Amino acid sequence: MTVRAGDELPPLRVPITRTLIVSGAIASRDYQDVHHDAEAAKEKGSPDIFMNILTTNGLVGRYITDHFGPRARLQKVAIRLGAPNYPGDEMVLTGQVTAVTDGTAEVSVTGRNAIGNHVMGKVTVRLSPDFPQGETGFRQSEANSPQSEADSPQSEAGSPQSETDSPRGARGEAR
């Protein structure tokens, strides 16, 4: 697969179910009642329970890694929420590659539901060395060397960090 600025990612349709909303909130330890108790959500002015930002963040990450493959690494996910995701709706994620440099791609992502844009943002992803060398900017030495845990942009807990949050730069150099 060749990656170029302007490439459109295929859409991902995500049915928004009560189970997805509640399980996403529980998995991310977000026990706010508006994510699992419809009556409490209504008392607080919402027509129903709604998805939390951490579930949305996970779905955006899945969308990117499903497209670029299991060896791609999220470096930065910067999203902003808009219209809530309520049960019974569907969110359609779309994306466009906006830049490809030095083995990374920047992707503009939008998730839309029946109300409007639920999520908008940018994701920076380190591409797998399996992509053609000329398109990603990988040097042969980078493509053939395994990435050690110390070079990974993942935190100790395994959550994605941006390059600026990491004690190491994009290629693992100590700062």
Salt bridges, closest charged atoms under 4 A:
ASP30 OD2 - HIS35 NE2 3.38
ASP33 OD1 - LYS44 NZ 2.79
ASP48 OD2 - ARG18 NH2 2.66
ASP66 OD2 - ARG62 NE 3.20
GLU90 OE1 - ARG13 NH2 3.37
ASP102 OD1 - ARG171 NH2 3.88
GLU106 OE2 - LYS122 NZ 3.92
ASP130 OD1 - ARG71 NH1 3.00
GLU135 OE2 - ARG4 NH2 3.58
GLU142 OE2 - ARG126 NH2 3.35
GLU142 OE2 - ARG171 NE 2.92
GLU163 OE2 - ARG175 NH2 3.51
